[in-house]
Amino acid sequence: MAKDEPNWDGLLKWSIAHSDGTRPTRNLSEEDRRWFMEAMQSQSVDVIKRMKEITLVMQTPEQVLEAQGVTSADIEDMLDELQEHVESIDMANDLHSIGGLVPLLGYLKNSHANIRAKAAEVVSTIVQNNPRSQQLVMEANGLEPVLSNFTCDPDVTVRTKALGAISSLIRHNKPGIAAFRLANGYAALRDALGTENVRFQRKALNLIQYLLNENSSDCSVVSELGFPRIMLHLASSEDAEVREAALRGLLELARDKTGGDNGGLGEDNEKLKQLLEERIKGISVMSPEDLGAAREERQLVDSLWSTCYKEPSSLREKGLLALPDEDAPPPDVASKHFEPPLRGWATNHGGDSKSGAEKQKTPLLLGPSRPTDGANI
């Protein structure tokens, strides 16, 4: 074993010897304590120190790194490591303190698509459910480069990762939502729905549904931009998640009280009815397995029909809205095979009311007890 590596076998044997219950507890000697701490600390990483080292690399000009033989794959691996560190909210907030946030945002404009995509992933991790880091990124003008990548990047993976970062940045962030709207973000979402990339479509639809749910007044903006017709088209997608996300968006528009009797769907209400009738026919011929997988879609179709036409859909009449035992817990087929021995013994003997002479002896659980006088061991 190398000299600078800890003696893991020795550490394991030491731990077992001091925790198996066969020896009385004792205070550690100073030598034992020192050896144990050295073994543990040799494998610990000073995260702040490592993040500072990564920051120095991010601050180094791209041409200098290339001259030193650093490849885009090396930078991507480094950003992977940084993403692991900033999964901790404290570490995410500390990145700005050590000067790493601004150069990270600079990587969103890197000449390599894989680095732009990975940088957006790291930004998404930093700001997700983190109001402090959301504020820091907004103050550093971080929304501008991710919006630019989302709308204009030639690489669809970069656009998709940028959209994920935007979604994390503006979620539960009113200034972020306002900035997104002012930057014509809805038009960019409409363009995203027009692509053929289903993952990109799903992310765009999920963000649209969130924004409409947060602010129903945006339904009129979305309707004017032609979203209902695009969503009607995507509600017939071969991808189940795209279909469901499109139906959720249509349901938000249908519930909009400012759009008249047809909600925010306007002239597309009749087309919606045709779509729902087609989806009901498709659901009616599904196999039992497919019906189970399409549970949310069945509920969305029925909710849309009820919202728009003030009556339940035919899925209810056909018994396809709620299948038998759909809400029942799955059968317990494994517990009897993995039941703890003591619990199984208690279950089998719990109802035994016979006298002590007729009862079976208590099973030996903890090893032999101290023999009594005259006992035959």
C-alpha positions in Angstrom: 0.0 0.0 0.0 1.3 3.5 -0.9 2.7 5.5 2.0 0.2 8.3 1.7 -2.8 6.1 1.6 -4.7 5.2 4.9 -4.6 1.7 6.2 -8.3 0.9 5.5 -7.9 -2.7 6.6 -6.4 -1.7 9.9 -9.1 1.0 10.4 -11.8 -1.6 9.7 -10.3 -4.1 12.2 -9.9 -1.4 14.8 -13.5 -0.3 14.4 -14.9 -3.8 14.7 -12.7 -4.6 17.7 -14.0 -1.5 19.5 -17.7 -1.8 18.6 -18.7 -5.5 18.5 -19.8 -5.5 22.1 -17.4 -8.2 23.1 -15.2 -5.8 25.0 -16.0 -3.2 27.7 -15.7 0.4 26.5 -12.5 2.2 27.2 -11.0 5.6 26.7 -8.9 5.9 23.5 -5.2 6.4 24.0 -3.7 9.5 22.5 -1.9 7.4 20.0 -5.1 5.6 18.9 -7.0 8.8 18.7 -4.2 10.4 16.5 -4.0 7.4 14.2 -7.8 7.3 13.7 -8.1 11.1 13.0 -5.2 10.9 10.5 -6.9 8.0 8.7 -10.1 9.8 8.4 -8.7 13.2 7.5 -6.6 11.8 4.7 -9.8 11.1 2.8 -11.6 14.3 3.6 -11.6 17.2 1.1 -11.4 20.8 2.0 -14.4 21.8 -0.2 -13.8 25.6 0.0 -10.1 25.1 -0.9 -11.1 23.0 -3.8 -13.7 25.4 -5.0 -11.1 28.2 -4.9 -8.8 26.1 -7.1 -11.6 25.6 -9.6 -12.4 29.3 -9.5 -8.7 30.0 -10.4 -9.1 27.7 -13.4 -12.4 29.4 -14.5 -10.7 32.8 -14.3 -7.9 31.7 -16.6 -8.4 32.7 -20.2 -9.4 29.9 -22.5 -6.3 30.4 -24.8 -3.9 30.0 -21.8 -5.6 26.8 -20.7 -5.4 25.4 -24.2 -1.7 26.3 -24.4 -1.2 24.3 -21.1 -2.9 21.3 -22.7 -6.2 21.6 -20.8 -9.0 20.3 -23.0 -12.8 21.0 -23.0 -13.3 17.5 -21.6 -11.1 18.5 -18.6 -13.1 21.6 -18.0 -16.3 19.6 -18.2 -15.0 17.2 -15.6 -14.0 20.1 -13.4 -17.6 21.6 -13.7 -18.9 18.1 -12.8 -17.0 18.2 -9.6 -18.1 21.8 -8.9 -21.7 20.8 -9.4 -21.3 18.1 -6.7 -19.9 20.7 -4.3 -22.7 23.3 -4.8 -25.5 20.7 -4.2 -25.0 22.0 -0.7 -26.9 25.3 -0.3 -24.1 26.7 1.9 -21.5 25.8 -0.7 -23.7 27.3 -3.5 -23.9 30.6 -1.6 -20.2 30.5 -0.8 -19.3 30.3 -4.5 -20.1 33.9 -4.9 -18.0 34.8 -1.8 -14.9 33.2 -3.2 -15.3 34.9 -6.6 -16.5 31.8 -8.5 -20.0 32.8 -9.6 -19.0 35.4 -12.3 -16.5 33.2 -14.1 -19.0 30.4 -14.0 -21.5 32.6 -15.8 -18.8 33.5 -18.2 -18.6 29.8 -19.2 -22.1 30.2 -20.6 -20.5 32.0 -23.5 -17.6 29.4 -23.9 -16.8 28.4 -27.5 -17.4 24.7 -26.7 -21.1 23.6 -26.6 -20.4 20.9 -24.0 -19.0 23.5 -21.6 -21.9 25.9 -22.2 -24.3 23.1 -21.5 -22.5 22.0 -18.3 -22.2 25.5 -17.0 -26.0 25.9 -17.3 -26.4 22.7 -15.4 -24.2 24.0 -12.6 -26.1 27.3 -12.5 -29.4 25.3 -12.3 -28.1 23.4 -9.3 -26.9 26.5 -7.5 -30.2 28.4 -7.8 -32.6 25.6 -7.3 -34.8 26.2 -4.2 -32.1 28.7 -3.1 -33.5 32.3 -2.9 -30.1 33.7 -1.8 -28.3 32.3 -4.9 -31.2 33.3 -7.1 -30.7 36.9 -6.0 -26.9 36.7 -6.5 -27.3 35.4 -10.0 -29.8 38.0 -10.9 -27.5 40.8 -9.5 -24.7 39.4 -11.5 -26.9 39.6 -14.7 -26.9 35.9 -15.0 -30.3 35.7 -16.6 -29.1 37.4 -19.8 -26.6 34.7 -20.9 -28.9 31.8 -20.1 -31.7 33.5 -22.0 -29.4 34.1 -24.9 -28.4 30.4 -25.0 -32.0 29.4 -24.6 -33.2 31.4 -27.6 -30.2 31.5 -29.9 -27.7 28.7 -29.4 -27.3 26.4 -32.4 -27.0 23.3 -30.1 -30.3 22.0 -28.9 -28.7 20.4 -25.8 -27.3 23.8 -24.8 -30.8 25.4 -25.3 -32.4 22.6 -23.2 -29.9 23.0 -20.3 -30.3 26.8 -20.5 -34.0 26.4 -20.2 -33.6 24.2 -17.2 -31.4 26.9 -15.6 -34.0 29.6 -16.3 -36.7 27.4 -14.8 -34.7 27.0 -11.6 -33.7 30.6 -11.5 -37.2 32.2 -11.8 -39.2 29.6 -9.9 -40.6 31.2 -6.7 -38.7 34.3 -7.7 -41.0 37.2 -8.6 -38.2 39.6 -9.9 -36.9 36.7 -12.0 -40.4 36.1 -13.5 -40.8 39.8 -14.3 -37.4 39.9 -16.0 -38.2 36.8 -18.0 -41.5 38.4 -19.2 -39.8 41.7 -20.1 -37.2 39.8 -22.1 -39.9 38.3 -24.3 -39.5 34.9 -22.7 -42.9 33.7 -23.7 -42.0 34.1 -27.4 -38.9 32.1 -26.8 -41.0 29.4 -25.1 -43.3 29.3 -28.2 -40.3 28.8 -30.4 -39.1 25.9 -28.2 -42.5 24.2 -28.6 -42.0 24.3 -32.4 -38.8 22.2 -32.3 -38.8 18.4 -32.7 -36.9 17.7 -29.5 -39.3 16.1 -27.0 -37.1 16.8 -24.0 -37.0 20.5 -25.0 -40.7 20.5 -25.5 -41.4 19.0 -22.1 -39.3 21.5 -20.3 -40.9 24.4 -22.1 -44.4 23.1 -21.4 -43.7 22.5 -17.8 -42.4 26.1 -17.4 -45.4 27.5 -19.2 -47.8 25.6 -16.9 -46.0 26.9 -13.9 -46.0 30.5 -15.1 -49.7 30.4 -15.9 -50.5 28.8 -12.5 -48.5 31.6 -10.8 -50.1 34.4 -12.8 -53.4 33.7 -14.6 -53.3 37.1 -16.2 -50.6 35.8 -18.5 -53.2 33.5 -20.1 -54.2 36.4 -22.4 -50.6 36.9 -23.5 -50.1 33.2 -24.2 -53.4 33.1 -26.2 -52.4 36.1 -28.3 -49.0 34.4 -29.1 -50.8 31.4 -30.5 -50.0 28.9 -27.7 -53.4 27.1 -27.7 -53.0 25.9 -31.2 -49.5 24.6 -30.6 -50.6 22.9 -27.4 -53.5 21.2 -29.2 -51.0 19.8 -31.7 -48.6 18.6 -28.9 -51.5 17.0 -27.0 -51.5 14.4 -29.8 -47.8 13.8 -29.5 -46.5 10.2 -29.4 -44.6 11.1 -26.3 -46.8 10.6 -23.3 -45.1 13.2 -21.1 -45.4 15.8 -23.9 -49.1 15.0 -24.2 -49.7 15.3 -20.5 -47.7 18.6 -20.2 -49.7 20.0 -23.2 -53.0 19.0 -21.6 -52.0 20.6 -18.3 -51.2 23.9 -20.1 -54.6 23.7 -21.9 -56.3 23.1 -18.6 -54.7 26.3 -17.2 -56.0 28.3 -20.2 -59.5 26.7 -20.0 -59.7 27.8 -16.3 -58.9 31.4 -17.1 -61.9 33.4 -16.1 -60.9 36.5 -18.2 -61.2 34.7 -21.5 -65.0 34.4 -21.6 -67.0 31.2 -21.8 -64.1 29.4 -23.6 -61.5 30.6 -21.1 -58.2 31.4 -22.7 -58.8 29.0 -25.6 -60.9 31.4 -27.7 -61.6 30.2 -31.2 -59.7 26.9 -30.6 -62.4 25.6 -28.3 -64.1 23.5 -31.0 -60.7 22.0 -32.0 -60.2 21.1 -28.3 -63.4 19.2 -28.3 -62.3 17.2 -31.3 -59.0 16.5 -29.7 -60.6 15.3 -26.4 -63.0 13.0 -28.3 -60.0 11.5 -30.1 -58.1 11.0 -26.9 -61.1 9.4 -25.3 -61.3 7.0 -28.2 -57.6 6.2 -27.9 -57.9 5.7 -24.2 -60.9 3.4 -24.7 -58.9 0.9 -26.7 -55.8 0.8 -24.4 -54.6 -2.4 -22.8 -54.9 -2.6 -19.0 -51.2 -1.9 -18.7 -51.4 1.2 -20.9 -54.4 2.4 -19.0 -52.5 2.3 -15.8 -49.6 4.3 -17.3 -52.1 6.8 -18.7 -53.7 7.6 -15.4 -52.8 11.3 -15.3 -53.8 11.7 -19.0 -57.2 10.2 -18.2 -57.7 12.7 -15.4 -56.6 15.6 -17.5 -58.9 14.7 -20.3 -61.9 14.5 -18.0 -61.0 17.7 -16.2 -60.7 19.6 -19.5 -64.0 18.2 -20.7 -65.7 19.1 -17.4 -64.2 22.6 -17.3 -65.1 23.5 -20.9 -68.4 21.7 -21.4 -69.8 21.7 -17.8 -70.4 17.9 -17.8 -68.4 14.8 -17.1 -66.6 13.1 -19.9 -67.6 9.7 -21.3 -64.6 8.3 -19.5 -66.7 8.2 -16.4 -69.5 6.4 -18.1 -67.1 3.8 -19.4 -65.5 3.3 -16.0 -62.1 4.4 -17.4 -61.5 7.5 -15.2 -60.9 5.5 -12.0 -60.0 1.9 -12.5 -60.8 -0.8 -9.8 -58.2 -0.9 -7.0 -56.3 1.9 -8.6 -55.8 3.7 -5.3 -55.3 0.5 -3.3 -51.8 -0.2 -2.0 -49.8 -2.8 -3.9 -50.0 -6.3 -2.6 -47.4 -7.2 0.1 -45.7 -10.2 -1.5 -42.2 -9.8 0.0 -42.6 -9.1 3.7 -43.2 -12.6 4.7 -39.9 -13.6 3.1 -38.0 -10.8 4.9 -39.8 -10.7 8.2 -37.4 -10.4 11.1 -37.3 -13.7 13.0 -38.3 -12.2 16.3 -41.3 -10.5 14.8 -42.3 -13.7 13.0 -42.0 -15.7 16.2 -44.1 -13.2 18.2 -46.8 -13.3 15.5 -47.0 -17.0 15.5 -47.1 -17.3 19.3 -49.0 -14.1 20.3 -52.3 -15.9 20.6 -51.0 -18.9 22.6 -52.9 -18.9 25.9 -51.7 -22.3 27.1 -50.1 -22.8 30.5 -46.4 -22.2 30.9 -45.7 -26.0 31.0 -47.3 -26.5 27.5 -45.6 -23.4 25.9 -42.5 -23.8 23.8 -39.4 -22.5 25.3 -38.4 -18.9 24.5 -35.9 -19.0 21.6 -32.3 -18.3 22.3 -31.6 -14.8 21.0 -28.6 -13.4 22.7 -26.4 -16.4 23.4 -26.3 -18.7 26.4 -27.2 -17.3 29.7 -25.2 -18.0 32.9 -25.8 -21.6 33.9 -27.8 -22.3 37.0 -26.6 -24.7 39.6 -27.1 -28.3 38.4 -28.0 -27.3 34.9 -27.0 -29.7 32.2 -25.3 -27.6 29.5 
